[in-house]
Amino acid sequence: MTARRAKSSRSLIGAQIVGALFVFLWIALAPPAEGNILLIPVARQSEARIVALALERGASLVQRGPIKSSVIVYGKRDSLFVPLARAGVLMVAGGAVGCRPGRQAA
């Protein structure tokens, strides 16, 4: 095996490892179809604006999130994803950050 081929093989293995880690991370953090979802502002958004966007789409407020200006809502991913993504809000599984699954606002 030439040095060039060995270097190419190591690069390919490294890329596969990075790809696998990305998939596992996505599986762990992907928001559920319905349940607690952590909303994290990526663009400069106020907490009130994020809550208003989520409530307009049928979500209910659970509590403030663990990250500055983030909130945890109970809602459906399909109705929240596009409007919140356009507003610069990242959606993450609520259970991935210590939120109790299935917990709803009273």
Backbone as XML, in Angstrom:
<?xml version="1.0"?>
<chain id="A" units="angstrom">
  <residue number="1" name="MET">
    <atom name="N" x="0.858" y="-1.172" z="0.000"/>
    <atom name="CA" x="0.000" y="0.000" z="0.000"/>
    <atom name="C" x="0.903" y="1.234" z="0.000"/>
  </residue>
  <residue number="2" name="THR">
    <atom name="N" x="0.606" y="2.152" z="-0.856"/>
    <atom name="CA" x="1.422" y="3.355" z="-0.934"/>
    <atom name="C" x="1.022" y="4.327" z="0.162"/>
  </residue>
  <residue number="3" name="ALA">
    <atom name="N" x="1.910" y="5.276" z="0.427"/>
    <atom name="CA" x="1.632" y="6.285" z="1.453"/>
    <atom name="C" x="0.410" y="7.118" z="1.077"/>
  </residue>
  <residue number="4" name="ARG">
    <atom name="N" x="0.256" y="7.373" z="-0.209"/>
    <atom name="CA" x="-0.890" y="8.167" z="-0.683"/>
    <atom name="C" x="-2.209" y="7.450" z="-0.416"/>
  </residue>
  <residue number="5" name="ARG">
    <atom name="N" x="-2.233" y="6.137" z="-0.687"/>
    <atom name="CA" x="-3.446" y="5.354" z="-0.485"/>
    <atom name="C" x="-3.763" y="5.238" z="1.009"/>
  </residue>
  <residue number="6" name="ALA">
    <atom name="N" x="-2.768" y="5.075" z="1.859"/>
    <atom name="CA" x="-2.971" y="4.976" z="3.308"/>
    <atom name="C" x="-3.558" y="6.283" z="3.847"/>
  </residue>
  <residue number="7" name="LYS">
    <atom name="N" x="-3.049" y="7.416" z="3.357"/>
    <atom name="CA" x="-3.559" y="8.716" z="3.798"/>
    <atom name="C" x="-5.008" y="8.898" z="3.364"/>
  </residue>
  <residue number="8" name="SER">
    <atom name="N" x="-5.334" y="8.453" z="2.162"/>
    <atom name="CA" x="-6.692" y="8.532" z="1.647"/>
    <atom name="C" x="-7.641" y="7.669" z="2.479"/>
  </residue>
  <residue number="9" name="SER">
    <atom name="N" x="-7.199" y="6.486" z="2.870"/>
    <atom name="CA" x="-8.016" y="5.585" z="3.687"/>
    <atom name="C" x="-8.288" y="6.187" z="5.061"/>
  </residue>
  <residue number="10" name="ARG">
    <atom name="N" x="-7.273" y="6.809" z="5.662"/>
    <atom name="CA" x="-7.466" y="7.450" z="6.970"/>
    <atom name="C" x="-8.452" y="8.604" z="6.863"/>
  </residue>
  <residue number="11" name="SER">
    <atom name="N" x="-8.367" y="9.367" z="5.776"/>
    <atom name="CA" x="-9.292" y="10.486" z="5.583"/>
    <atom name="C" x="-10.723" y="9.992" z="5.439"/>
  </residue>
  <residue number="12" name="LEU">
    <atom name="N" x="-10.892" y="8.900" z="4.702"/>
    <atom name="CA" x="-12.222" y="8.335" z="4.508"/>
    <atom name="C" x="-12.796" y="7.819" z="5.823"/>
  </residue>
  <residue number="13" name="ILE">
    <atom name="N" x="-11.983" y="7.139" z="6.606"/>
    <atom name="CA" x="-12.438" y="6.635" z="7.905"/>
    <atom name="C" x="-12.792" y="7.794" z="8.829"/>
  </residue>
  <residue number="14" name="GLY">
    <atom name="N" x="-11.977" y="8.832" z="8.827"/>
    <atom name="CA" x="-12.269" y="10.012" z="9.647"/>
    <atom name="C" x="-13.587" y="10.660" z="9.255"/>
  </residue>
  <residue number="15" name="ALA">
    <atom name="N" x="-13.844" y="10.765" z="7.954"/>
    <atom name="CA" x="-15.097" y="11.353" z="7.475"/>
    <atom name="C" x="-16.291" y="10.497" z="7.890"/>
  </residue>
  <residue number="16" name="GLN">
    <atom name="N" x="-16.132" y="9.181" z="7.843"/>
    <atom name="CA" x="-17.212" y="8.288" z="8.254"/>
    <atom name="C" x="-17.506" y="8.418" z="9.750"/>
  </residue>
  <residue number="17" name="ILE">
    <atom name="N" x="-16.475" y="8.561" z="10.551"/>
    <atom name="CA" x="-16.658" y="8.723" z="11.996"/>
    <atom name="C" x="-17.387" y="10.042" z="12.287"/>
  </residue>
  <residue number="18" name="VAL">
    <atom name="N" x="-16.968" y="11.110" z="11.637"/>
    <atom name="CA" x="-17.628" y="12.410" z="11.828"/>
    <atom name="C" x="-19.087" y="12.318" z="11.396"/>
  </residue>
  <residue number="19" name="GLY">
    <atom name="N" x="-19.346" y="11.671" z="10.271"/>
    <atom name="CA" x="-20.720" y="11.508" z="9.791"/>
    <atom name="C" x="-21.579" y="10.734" z="10.778"/>
  </residue>
  <residue number="20" name="ALA">
    <atom name="N" x="-21.029" y="9.653" z="11.316"/>
    <atom name="CA" x="-21.774" y="8.847" z="12.291"/>
    <atom name="C" x="-22.069" y="9.648" z="13.561"/>
  </residue>
  <residue number="21" name="LEU">
    <atom name="N" x="-21.108" y="10.412" z="14.035"/>
    <atom name="CA" x="-21.331" y="11.243" z="15.224"/>
    <atom name="C" x="-22.422" y="12.279" z="14.969"/>
  </residue>
  <residue number="22" name="PHE">
    <atom name="N" x="-22.418" y="12.871" z="13.781"/>
    <atom name="CA" x="-23.447" y="13.840" z="13.429"/>
    <atom name="C" x="-24.834" y="13.198" z="13.447"/>
  </residue>
  <residue number="23" name="VAL">
    <atom name="N" x="-24.951" y="11.984" z="12.899"/>
    <atom name="CA" x="-26.238" y="11.284" z="12.888"/>
    <atom name="C" x="-26.708" y="10.999" z="14.310"/>
  </residue>
  <residue number="24" name="PHE">
    <atom name="N" x="-25.827" y="10.519" z="15.163"/>
    <atom name="CA" x="-26.207" y="10.228" z="16.552"/>
    <atom name="C" x="-26.607" y="11.503" z="17.289"/>
  </residue>
  <residue number="25" name="LEU">
    <atom name="N" x="-25.900" y="12.585" z="17.044"/>
    <atom name="CA" x="-26.243" y="13.867" z="17.665"/>
    <atom name="C" x="-27.619" y="14.328" z="17.201"/>
  </residue>
  <residue number="26" name="TRP">
    <atom name="N" x="-27.892" y="14.203" z="15.914"/>
    <atom name="CA" x="-29.200" y="14.607" z="15.382"/>
    <atom name="C" x="-30.315" y="13.757" z="16.003"/>
  </residue>
  <residue number="27" name="ILE">
    <atom name="N" x="-30.091" y="12.456" z="16.112"/>
    <atom name="CA" x="-31.100" y="11.577" z="16.704"/>
    <atom name="C" x="-31.371" y="11.981" z="18.152"/>
  </residue>
  <residue number="28" name="ALA">
    <atom name="N" x="-30.347" y="12.325" z="18.885"/>
    <atom name="CA" x="-30.505" y="12.691" z="20.302"/>
    <atom name="C" x="-31.184" y="14.041" z="20.477"/>
  </residue>
  <residue number="29" name="LEU">
    <atom name="N" x="-30.945" y="14.980" z="19.566"/>
    <atom name="CA" x="-31.444" y="16.341" z="19.743"/>
    <atom name="C" x="-32.648" y="16.694" z="18.885"/>
  </residue>
  <residue number="30" name="ALA">
    <atom name="N" x="-33.037" y="15.846" z="17.963"/>
    <atom name="CA" x="-34.165" y="16.153" z="17.074"/>
    <atom name="C" x="-35.434" y="16.351" z="17.890"/>
  </residue>
  <residue number="31" name="PRO">
    <atom name="N" x="-36.194" y="17.399" z="17.587"/>
    <atom name="CA" x="-37.426" y="17.637" z="18.344"/>
    <atom name="C" x="-38.446" y="16.531" z="18.072"/>
  </residue>
  <residue number="32" name="PRO">
    <atom name="N" x="-39.234" y="16.156" z="19.074"/>
    <atom name="CA" x="-40.227" y="15.097" z="18.888"/>
    <atom name="C" x="-41.371" y="15.571" z="17.989"/>
  </residue>
  <residue number="33" name="ALA">
    <atom name="N" x="-42.116" y="14.634" z="17.423"/>
    <atom name="CA" x="-43.283" y="14.989" z="16.609"/>
    <atom name="C" x="-44.269" y="15.796" z="17.448"/>
  </residue>
  <residue number="34" name="GLU">
    <atom name="N" x="-44.405" y="15.421" z="18.707"/>
    <atom name="CA" x="-45.233" y="16.179" z="19.660"/>
    <atom name="C" x="-44.650" y="15.983" z="21.043"/>
  </residue>
  <residue number="35" name="GLY">
    <atom name="N" x="-44.495" y="17.069" z="21.771"/>
    <atom name="CA" x="-43.945" y="16.980" z="23.116"/>
    <atom name="C" x="-43.207" y="18.246" z="23.484"/>
  </residue>
  <residue number="36" name="ASN">
    <atom name="N" x="-42.362" y="18.150" z="24.516"/>
    <atom name="CA" x="-41.582" y="19.304" z="24.960"/>
    <atom name="C" x="-40.497" y="19.626" z="23.947"/>
  </residue>
  <residue number="37" name="ILE">
    <atom name="N" x="-40.443" y="20.882" z="23.556"/>
    <atom name="CA" x="-39.459" y="21.337" z="22.582"/>
    <atom name="C" x="-38.789" y="22.585" z="23.144"/>
  </residue>
  <residue number="38" name="LEU">
    <atom name="N" x="-37.472" y="22.580" z="23.156"/>
    <atom name="CA" x="-36.705" y="23.735" z="23.594"/>
    <atom name="C" x="-36.510" y="24.645" z="22.388"/>
  </residue>
  <residue number="39" name="LEU">
    <atom name="N" x="-36.894" y="25.908" z="22.519"/>
    <atom name="CA" x="-36.740" y="26.895" z="21.456"/>
    <atom name="C" x="-35.586" y="27.811" z="21.832"/>
  </residue>
  <residue number="40" name="ILE">
    <atom name="N" x="-34.565" y="27.841" z="20.993"/>
    <atom name="CA" x="-33.361" y="28.627" z="21.246"/>
    <atom name="C" x="-33.223" y="29.683" z="20.152"/>
  </residue>
  <residue number="41" name="PRO">
    <atom name="N" x="-33.206" y="30.960" z="20.518"/>
    <atom name="CA" x="-33.047" y="31.991" z="19.487"/>
    <atom name="C" x="-31.617" y="32.011" z="18.953"/>
  </residue>
  <residue number="42" name="VAL">
    <atom name="N" x="-31.483" y="31.910" z="17.632"/>
    <atom name="CA" x="-30.177" y="32.002" z="17.002"/>
    <atom name="C" x="-29.978" y="33.444" z="16.532"/>
  </residue>
  <residue number="43" name="ALA">
    <atom name="N" x="-31.023" y="34.000" z="15.928"/>
    <atom name="CA" x="-31.020" y="35.413" z="15.567"/>
    <atom name="C" x="-31.451" y="36.195" z="16.808"/>
  </residue>
  <residue number="44" name="ARG">
    <atom name="N" x="-31.206" y="37.459" z="16.821"/>
    <atom name="CA" x="-31.613" y="38.265" z="17.979"/>
    <atom name="C" x="-33.136" y="38.341" z="18.054"/>
  </residue>
  <residue number="45" name="GLN">
    <atom name="N" x="-33.687" y="37.597" z="18.969"/>
    <atom name="CA" x="-35.135" y="37.561" z="19.180"/>
    <atom name="C" x="-35.392" y="37.719" z="20.673"/>
  </residue>
  <residue number="46" name="SER">
    <atom name="N" x="-36.463" y="38.390" z="20.985"/>
    <atom name="CA" x="-36.825" y="38.466" z="22.392"/>
    <atom name="C" x="-37.576" y="37.200" z="22.779"/>
  </residue>
  <residue number="47" name="GLU">
    <atom name="N" x="-37.513" y="36.867" z="24.039"/>
    <atom name="CA" x="-38.225" y="35.702" z="24.548"/>
    <atom name="C" x="-39.719" y="35.836" z="24.280"/>
  </residue>
  <residue number="48" name="ALA">
    <atom name="N" x="-40.244" y="37.053" z="24.438"/>
    <atom name="CA" x="-41.678" y="37.288" z="24.215"/>
    <atom name="C" x="-42.063" y="36.998" z="22.766"/>
  </residue>
  <residue number="49" name="ARG">
    <atom name="N" x="-41.220" y="37.360" z="21.822"/>
    <atom name="CA" x="-41.513" y="37.114" z="20.397"/>
    <atom name="C" x="-41.500" y="35.622" z="20.091"/>
  </residue>
  <residue number="50" name="ILE">
    <atom name="N" x="-40.576" y="34.902" z="20.675"/>
    <atom name="CA" x="-40.514" y="33.454" z="20.459"/>
    <atom name="C" x="-41.770" y="32.791" z="21.013"/>
  </residue>
  <residue number="51" name="VAL">
    <atom name="N" x="-42.172" y="33.189" z="22.208"/>
    <atom name="CA" x="-43.378" y="32.636" z="22.825"/>
    <atom name="C" x="-44.594" y="32.955" z="21.964"/>
  </residue>
  <residue number="52" name="ALA">
    <atom name="N" x="-44.699" y="34.190" z="21.486"/>
    <atom name="CA" x="-45.840" y="34.582" z="20.655"/>
    <atom name="C" x="-45.911" y="33.738" z="19.383"/>
  </residue>
  <residue number="53" name="LEU">
    <atom name="N" x="-44.768" y="33.525" z="18.732"/>
    <atom name="CA" x="-44.742" y="32.698" z="17.521"/>
    <atom name="C" x="-45.203" y="31.270" z="17.821"/>
  </residue>
  <residue number="54" name="ALA">
    <atom name="N" x="-44.722" y="30.716" z="18.920"/>
    <atom name="CA" x="-45.090" y="29.338" z="19.282"/>
    <atom name="C" x="-46.575" y="29.236" z="19.639"/>
  </residue>
  <residue number="55" name="LEU">
    <atom name="N" x="-47.072" y="30.196" z="20.406"/>
    <atom name="CA" x="-48.480" y="30.167" z="20.796"/>
    <atom name="C" x="-49.404" y="30.320" z="19.586"/>
  </residue>
  <residue number="56" name="GLU">
    <atom name="N" x="-49.005" y="31.137" z="18.611"/>
    <atom name="CA" x="-49.789" y="31.297" z="17.383"/>
    <atom name="C" x="-49.922" y="29.985" z="16.630"/>
  </residue>
  <residue number="57" name="ARG">
    <atom name="N" x="-48.976" y="29.086" z="16.823"/>
    <atom name="CA" x="-48.968" y="27.796" z="16.125"/>
    <atom name="C" x="-49.512" y="26.664" z="16.991"/>
  </residue>
  <residue number="58" name="GLY">
    <atom name="N" x="-50.182" y="26.988" z="18.087"/>
    <atom name="CA" x="-50.844" y="25.977" z="18.897"/>
    <atom name="C" x="-50.030" y="25.378" z="20.017"/>
  </residue>
  <residue number="59" name="ALA">
    <atom name="N" x="-48.839" y="25.863" z="20.270"/>
    <atom name="CA" x="-48.015" y="25.339" z="21.360"/>
    <atom name="C" x="-48.442" y="25.966" z="22.683"/>
  </residue>
  <residue number="60" name="SER">
    <atom name="N" x="-48.086" y="25.323" z="23.778"/>
    <atom name="CA" x="-48.339" y="25.897" z="25.102"/>
    <atom name="C" x="-47.001" y="26.052" z="25.830"/>
  </residue>
  <residue number="61" name="LEU">
    <atom name="N" x="-46.896" y="27.111" z="26.576"/>
    <atom name="CA" x="-45.664" y="27.415" z="27.296"/>
    <atom name="C" x="-45.506" y="26.475" z="28.487"/>
  </residue>
  <residue number="62" name="VAL">
    <atom name="N" x="-44.323" y="25.905" z="28.636"/>
    <atom name="CA" x="-44.028" y="25.024" z="29.768"/>
    <atom name="C" x="-43.216" y="25.787" z="30.809"/>
  </residue>
  <residue number="63" name="GLN">
    <atom name="N" x="-42.078" y="26.351" z="30.391"/>
    <atom name="CA" x="-41.218" y="27.093" z="31.315"/>
    <atom name="C" x="-40.115" y="27.781" z="30.530"/>
  </residue>
  <residue number="64" name="ARG">
    <atom name="N" x="-39.349" y="28.607" z="31.229"/>
    <atom name="CA" x="-38.160" y="29.196" z="30.612"/>
    <atom name="C" x="-37.132" y="28.105" z="30.391"/>
  </residue>
  <residue number="65" name="GLY">
    <atom name="N" x="-36.335" y="28.279" z="29.351"/>
    <atom name="CA" x="-35.307" y="27.295" z="29.038"/>
    <atom name="C" x="-34.023" y="27.538" z="29.817"/>
  </residue>
  <residue number="66" name="PRO">
    <atom name="N" x="-33.095" y="26.606" z="29.748"/>
    <atom name="CA" x="-31.833" y="26.723" z="30.486"/>
    <atom name="C" x="-30.833" y="27.687" z="29.844"/>
  </residue>
  <residue number="67" name="ILE">
    <atom name="N" x="-31.113" y="28.113" z="28.618"/>
    <atom name="CA" x="-30.237" y="29.026" z="27.884"/>
    <atom name="C" x="-30.904" y="30.396" z="27.836"/>
  </residue>
  <residue number="68" name="LYS">
    <atom name="N" x="-30.124" y="31.467" z="27.885"/>
    <atom name="CA" x="-30.666" y="32.824" z="27.880"/>
    <atom name="C" x="-31.646" y="33.014" z="26.716"/>
  </residue>
  <residue number="69" name="SER">
    <atom name="N" x="-32.815" y="33.556" z="27.015"/>
    <atom name="CA" x="-33.894" y="33.846" z="26.067"/>
    <atom name="C" x="-34.540" y="32.609" z="25.456"/>
  </residue>
  <residue number="70" name="SER">
    <atom name="N" x="-34.207" y="31.423" z="25.937"/>
    <atom name="CA" x="-34.836" y="30.209" z="25.412"/>
    <atom name="C" x="-36.074" y="29.879" z="26.235"/>
  </residue>
  <residue number="71" name="VAL">
    <atom name="N" x="-36.991" y="29.145" z="25.611"/>
    <atom name="CA" x="-38.208" y="28.712" z="26.292"/>
    <atom name="C" x="-38.489" y="27.263" z="25.924"/>
  </residue>
  <residue number="72" name="ILE">
    <atom name="N" x="-39.229" y="26.604" z="26.795"/>
    <atom name="CA" x="-39.665" y="25.242" z="26.542"/>
    <atom name="C" x="-41.160" y="25.285" z="26.329"/>
  </residue>
  <residue number="73" name="VAL">
    <atom name="N" x="-41.601" y="24.736" z="25.208"/>
    <atom name="CA" x="-43.025" y="24.691" z="24.891"/>
    <atom name="C" x="-43.436" y="23.248" z="24.660"/>
  </residue>
  <residue number="74" name="TYR">
    <atom name="N" x="-44.728" y="23.010" z="24.787"/>
    <atom name="CA" x="-45.288" y="21.715" z="24.422"/>
    <atom name="C" x="-46.055" y="21.947" z="23.130"/>
  </residue>
  <residue number="75" name="GLY">
    <atom name="N" x="-45.651" y="21.257" z="22.074"/>
    <atom name="CA" x="-46.315" y="21.485" z="20.801"/>
    <atom name="C" x="-45.970" y="20.425" z="19.781"/>
  </residue>
  <residue number="76" name="LYS">
    <atom name="N" x="-46.414" y="20.687" z="18.549"/>
    <atom name="CA" x="-46.193" y="19.770" z="17.434"/>
    <atom name="C" x="-45.108" y="20.328" z="16.528"/>
  </residue>
  <residue number="77" name="ARG">
    <atom name="N" x="-44.104" y="19.504" z="16.278"/>
    <atom name="CA" x="-42.961" y="19.910" z="15.464"/>
    <atom name="C" x="-43.380" y="20.421" z="14.088"/>
  </residue>
  <residue number="78" name="ASP">
    <atom name="N" x="-44.309" y="19.740" z="13.428"/>
    <atom name="CA" x="-44.685" y="20.102" z="12.066"/>
    <atom name="C" x="-45.298" y="21.494" z="11.975"/>
  </residue>
  <residue number="79" name="SER">
    <atom name="N" x="-46.056" y="21.895" z="12.983"/>
    <atom name="CA" x="-46.676" y="23.223" z="12.932"/>
    <atom name="C" x="-45.719" y="24.327" z="13.385"/>
  </residue>
  <residue number="80" name="LEU">
    <atom name="N" x="-44.683" y="23.976" z="14.126"/>
    <atom name="CA" x="-43.751" y="24.976" z="14.641"/>
    <atom name="C" x="-42.505" y="25.171" z="13.780"/>
  </residue>
  <residue number="81" name="PHE">
    <atom name="N" x="-42.067" y="24.127" z="13.096"/>
    <atom name="CA" x="-40.742" y="24.137" z="12.486"/>
    <atom name="C" x="-40.515" y="25.272" z="11.480"/>
  </residue>
  <residue number="82" name="VAL">
    <atom name="N" x="-41.327" y="25.374" z="10.461"/>
    <atom name="CA" x="-41.079" y="26.355" z="9.393"/>
    <atom name="C" x="-41.158" y="27.796" z="9.897"/>
  </residue>
  <residue number="83" name="PRO">
    <atom name="N" x="-42.226" y="28.192" z="10.601"/>
    <atom name="CA" x="-42.281" y="29.593" z="11.055"/>
    <atom name="C" x="-41.154" y="29.969" z="12.018"/>
  </residue>
  <residue number="84" name="LEU">
    <atom name="N" x="-40.781" y="29.041" z="12.902"/>
    <atom name="CA" x="-39.720" y="29.350" z="13.855"/>
    <atom name="C" x="-38.350" y="29.342" z="13.185"/>
  </residue>
  <residue number="85" name="ALA">
    <atom name="N" x="-38.141" y="28.453" z="12.227"/>
    <atom name="CA" x="-36.867" y="28.434" z="11.500"/>
    <atom name="C" x="-36.694" y="29.736" z="10.725"/>
  </residue>
  <residue number="86" name="ARG">
    <atom name="N" x="-37.762" y="30.228" z="10.119"/>
    <atom name="CA" x="-37.699" y="31.501" z="9.393"/>
    <atom name="C" x="-37.395" y="32.666" z="10.319"/>
  </residue>
  <residue number="87" name="ALA">
    <atom name="N" x="-37.821" y="32.551" z="11.567"/>
    <atom name="CA" x="-37.581" y="33.614" z="12.545"/>
    <atom name="C" x="-36.218" y="33.483" z="13.223"/>
  </residue>
  <residue number="88" name="GLY">
    <atom name="N" x="-35.452" y="32.463" z="12.872"/>
    <atom name="CA" x="-34.132" y="32.285" z="13.459"/>
    <atom name="C" x="-34.154" y="31.617" z="14.816"/>
  </residue>
  <residue number="89" name="VAL">
    <atom name="N" x="-35.055" y="30.644" z="14.972"/>
    <atom name="CA" x="-35.179" y="29.918" z="16.244"/>
    <atom name="C" x="-34.844" y="28.451" z="15.997"/>
  </residue>
  <residue number="90" name="LEU">
    <atom name="N" x="-33.941" y="27.916" z="16.797"/>
    <atom name="CA" x="-33.539" y="26.517" z="16.726"/>
    <atom name="C" x="-34.441" y="25.693" z="17.636"/>
  </residue>
  <residue number="91" name="MET">
    <atom name="N" x="-34.942" y="24.571" z="17.124"/>
    <atom name="CA" x="-35.779" y="23.670" z="17.916"/>
    <atom name="C" x="-34.979" y="22.439" z="18.297"/>
  </residue>
  <residue number="92" name="VAL">
    <atom name="N" x="-34.983" y="22.095" z="19.590"/>
    <atom name="CA" x="-34.244" y="20.944" z="20.093"/>
    <atom name="C" x="-35.182" y="20.131" z="20.980"/>
  </residue>
  <residue number="93" name="ALA">
    <atom name="N" x="-34.968" y="18.848" z="21.037"/>
    <atom name="CA" x="-35.777" y="17.993" z="21.903"/>
    <atom name="C" x="-35.684" y="18.483" z="23.340"/>
  </residue>
  <residue number="94" name="GLY">
    <atom name="N" x="-36.820" y="18.678" z="23.974"/>
    <atom name="CA" x="-36.839" y="19.154" z="25.350"/>
    <atom name="C" x="-36.184" y="18.191" z="26.315"/>
  </residue>
  <residue number="95" name="GLY">
    <atom name="N" x="-36.327" y="16.888" z="26.093"/>
    <atom name="CA" x="-35.741" y="15.884" z="26.973"/>
    <atom name="C" x="-34.229" y="15.851" z="26.911"/>
  </residue>
  <residue number="96" name="ALA">
    <atom name="N" x="-33.663" y="16.366" z="25.825"/>
    <atom name="CA" x="-32.212" y="16.346" z="25.664"/>
    <atom name="C" x="-31.515" y="17.346" z="26.578"/>
  </residue>
  <residue number="97" name="VAL">
    <atom name="N" x="-32.261" y="18.283" z="27.111"/>
    <atom name="CA" x="-31.660" y="19.322" z="27.940"/>
    <atom name="C" x="-32.209" y="19.309" z="29.361"/>
  </residue>
  <residue number="98" name="GLY">
    <atom name="N" x="-32.758" y="18.191" z="29.768"/>
    <atom name="CA" x="-33.211" y="18.074" z="31.143"/>
    <atom name="C" x="-34.677" y="18.377" z="31.361"/>
  </residue>
  <residue number="99" name="CYS">
    <atom name="N" x="-35.438" y="18.563" z="30.305"/>
    <atom name="CA" x="-36.873" y="18.804" z="30.448"/>
    <atom name="C" x="-37.568" y="17.463" z="30.659"/>
  </residue>
  <residue number="100" name="ARG">
    <atom name="N" x="-38.602" y="17.476" z="31.432"/>
    <atom name="CA" x="-39.323" y="16.234" z="31.673"/>
    <atom name="C" x="-40.240" y="15.943" z="30.487"/>
  </residue>
  <residue number="101" name="PRO">
    <atom name="N" x="-40.132" y="14.762" z="29.853"/>
    <atom name="CA" x="-40.992" y="14.432" z="28.728"/>
    <atom name="C" x="-42.457" y="14.406" z="29.135"/>
  </residue>
  <residue number="102" name="GLY">
    <atom name="N" x="-43.309" y="14.934" z="28.266"/>
    <atom name="CA" x="-44.738" y="14.877" z="28.497"/>
    <atom name="C" x="-45.267" y="15.925" z="29.441"/>
  </residue>
  <residue number="103" name="ARG">
    <atom name="N" x="-44.425" y="16.733" z="30.038"/>
    <atom name="CA" x="-44.877" y="17.752" z="30.971"/>
    <atom name="C" x="-45.490" y="18.923" z="30.209"/>
  </residue>
  <residue number="104" name="GLN">
    <atom name="N" x="-46.678" y="19.320" z="30.594"/>
    <atom name="CA" x="-47.368" y="20.414" z="29.931"/>
    <atom name="C" x="-47.598" y="21.549" z="30.915"/>
  </residue>
  <residue number="105" name="ALA">
    <atom name="N" x="-47.817" y="22.721" z="30.345"/>
    <atom name="CA" x="-48.143" y="23.874" z="31.182"/>
    <atom name="C" x="-49.533" y="23.678" z="31.764"/>
  </residue>
  <residue number="106" name="ALA">
    <atom name="N" x="-49.716" y="24.145" z="32.954"/>
    <atom name="CA" x="-51.026" y="23.994" z="33.592"/>
    <atom name="C" x="-51.964" y="25.097" z="33.158"/>
  </residue>
</chain>
